[in-house]
């Protein structure tokens, strides 16, 4: 269910719409913050918790589509729901391609909007969770020595210890020692767990040298 | 004798005067005859007499022969066979004369009679006459006949004086002399033979005649000399004039093949002063390319006495090329043989250069140029005309200009042409009319024609400048179409823009109302709504509702404000304009557009742009309604009519699926649409506009399928507020 950390931002130049959205979302127990324009939103610091932004396409100043571009340029990952009084198909397609959660023509059914908001917030939460996991995994991997990292990478490609030793020019026994250190440092016991950590850390997969494979 | 010498001299001087020779011989023989006669008078014995008479016949023969010759040569008449007969018979008598003894006159001379004659005693022969004398006398008769015949011929020829003097005197003196001789011979009259006297008179008469001729000839010669002097003067003046006019006068002696040119002209043409010129030499300065032409021309000129003319080039020794016109005429002799050809060469180089320049300019002209004479015949065309009309120029030159005029304009054209020739002036043809020209294949094309009258020595010619304007007209039509297209797009996008902004405007309060109401319901469900909150929410809902109402009101008033432009409009014109505007869309949707326009439709007062918008909207709806109709059945009909009740009516009918029952109810409501992309504003605006004009609109299903939208407009009433 809803947690108090979730936040919905509304950017619309029309006061009546802003106010009614605040009421509608408030009645569904979302925390809401209202902005008259995109630039006003940018002047607020990025919200750390799960959040989404409901933004009007047609606005004086930065319009909804340009606002989306500006966010992407800044590396921000807010989930966006577009609302528009009169949009068109190309505009909608562009927005969706750029990662918008939804594109709702006004007047939309409040339920549609609430569903979209829910989806946007869960996406946001998932995004945050993944970011946290990646952060954690990276921190774990950072403990490894470069040699251990190399051994770990080769192990995840499914090579036997002996083969890893051959690749790296070291004894099988040494490989075993490095492997034990890796498991210990990462606090895991299986190769499967190791792969999971690497995926979470989003370490680019090793391009395996093929020269010595026959 | 003297006369004989003179005539001899004359003959020697002019060998051709053979008549003079004959006369001279005559005179000598007469002199000889006279000598013998004198001897006869002095003779004492019959033997002497006989001998002298016999010898008398020798000069007599010469006399008669020379008389015949003289008559024939001088009078250029007389039958030759008669002449020969005279000479023949006389010769016969001369032979007989010498056969018989003592002579042809006497068989025997018995005695020498002495008679007194002019107080002197002279002897005459007496004896038996010889009957053969008749032969000699026959020759004299023949001579007389010959002369009379010749004289008659001359008389008939018209030279009456010659006939009388020559013919008359010969006959007269010969007859008298013969009569005397006969009379003496027969002893009828006692007198000595004095025939020579008569013959002397005859010679005198002839000499007079010849002398007259000589004098006459001398006078003629004098006159000729003066004339020649005058002629020479004239020739000099002419050659001066010729030089001034660039004329080269030439004469060609055809039998001798000699060409005469003045020294100056020889120099001009590069011939030396003493060079002997013949036709071939003269032809050698003709430009090689034109030589055959000149050869043909000369050949042609030899068989006609008409003046022939040709233009060709001369290639002079200095390498310069000169254009000349050659004119020449042959003179024929009495036998019809060419003797002379006289003519001129005219230097037309400058004229030709100007002509060439003109031709080049004409040819290069980007418009068609046609030169027409005052009788309407085409004199000249340039290559552009060939291109425009599809004729070769040979097919056009000399033809009547009407071949280039479409048949339906022919009568008009000839009357216009007459008017133009009556008052020629430089102007555009057919001011205000659309002009068309006819190609060889009968097709027509629109043209613009400029007319320039030109006075020439050969009469008035008209220079017509023809420009094919079909491309220009097409461009203009294209420009008009695209202008209308832009207008239409503007209008459509204006409408779109208007509806879009209207939608946006309206959607804001609607969104707010819905959100507020939903929020209130949430609160109620949660049981957490207090009356304060509820009032706030409802206040906002009312405010947004009012705001939406105001927006609609603004749109209507905007439409009304737009109606400030009021004009008298013919609905048919609007329909036609709209048909043109939507034509590309109709084509794109494979849709036929037909118009049935009422005649004499009264005008109404209103805003033409808005009425256009109404029609565009209805026609576009009709197109949209037929998306699922097979293309063969896609047709939109626009009908205008006048009901006679003070309203005019227009109907737009499509062949789509028609209007379903529930749809018809809400057709003109705002935001009601059956189209996926529609906003539902079109018909609402249409109705607003029509109502603003005091009109109304209705929709119905047409017989045979499809929908018909019908609107009425009052013709008198203006806008209603």
HADDOCK unambig.tbl for C-alpha pairs under 7 A between the chains (distance, minus, plus):
assign (segid A and resid 16 and name CA) (segid B and resid 509 and name CA) 6.81 0.50 0.50
assign (segid A and resid 16 and name CA) (segid B and resid 512 and name CA) 5.71 0.50 0.50
assign (segid A and resid 17 and name CA) (segid B and resid 508 and name CA) 6.22 0.50 0.50
assign (segid A and resid 17 and name CA) (segid B and resid 509 and name CA) 6.99 0.50 0.50
assign (segid A and resid 17 and name CA) (segid B and resid 511 and name CA) 6.41 0.50 0.50
assign (segid A and resid 17 and name CA) (segid B and resid 512 and name CA) 4.65 0.50 0.50
assign (segid A and resid 20 and name CA) (segid B and resid 512 and name CA) 5.10 0.50 0.50
assign (segid A and resid 20 and name CA) (segid B and resid 515 and name CA) 5.26 0.50 0.50
assign (segid A and resid 20 and name CA) (segid B and resid 516 and name CA) 4.96 0.50 0.50
assign (segid A and resid 21 and name CA) (segid B and resid 515 and name CA) 6.11 0.50 0.50
assign (segid A and resid 23 and name CA) (segid B and resid 516 and name CA) 6.48 0.50 0.50
assign (segid A and resid 23 and name CA) (segid B and resid 519 and name CA) 5.71 0.50 0.50
assign (segid A and resid 24 and name CA) (segid B and resid 515 and name CA) 5.61 0.50 0.50
assign (segid A and resid 24 and name CA) (segid B and resid 516 and name CA) 6.35 0.50 0.50
assign (segid A and resid 24 and name CA) (segid B and resid 518 and name CA) 6.49 0.50 0.50
assign (segid A and resid 24 and name CA) (segid B and resid 519 and name CA) 4.26 0.50 0.50
assign (segid A and resid 27 and name CA) (segid B and resid 519 and name CA) 5.49 0.50 0.50
assign (segid A and resid 27 and name CA) (segid B and resid 522 and name CA) 5.74 0.50 0.50
assign (segid A and resid 27 and name CA) (segid B and resid 523 and name CA) 5.90 0.50 0.50
assign (segid A and resid 85 and name CA) (segid B and resid 503 and name CA) 6.51 0.50 0.50
assign (segid A and resid 85 and name CA) (segid B and resid 504 and name CA) 4.16 0.50 0.50
assign (segid A and resid 85 and name CA) (segid B and resid 507 and name CA) 5.43 0.50 0.50
assign (segid A and resid 85 and name CA) (segid B and resid 508 and name CA) 6.70 0.50 0.50
assign (segid A and resid 86 and name CA) (segid B and resid 500 and name CA) 6.19 0.50 0.50
assign (segid A and resid 86 and name CA) (segid B and resid 503 and name CA) 6.44 0.50 0.50
assign (segid A and resid 86 and name CA) (segid B and resid 504 and name CA) 5.38 0.50 0.50
assign (segid A and resid 106 and name CA) (segid B and resid 507 and name CA) 5.59 0.50 0.50
assign (segid A and resid 106 and name CA) (segid B and resid 511 and name CA) 5.98 0.50 0.50
assign (segid A and resid 107 and name CA) (segid B and resid 507 and name CA) 5.56 0.50 0.50
assign (segid A and resid 107 and name CA) (segid B and resid 510 and name CA) 6.05 0.50 0.50
assign (segid A and resid 107 and name CA) (segid B and resid 511 and name CA) 4.57 0.50 0.50
assign (segid A and resid 108 and name CA) (segid B and resid 511 and name CA) 6.78 0.50 0.50
assign (segid A and resid 110 and name CA) (segid B and resid 515 and name CA) 6.08 0.50 0.50
assign (segid A and resid 110 and name CA) (segid B and resid 518 and name CA) 6.76 0.50 0.50
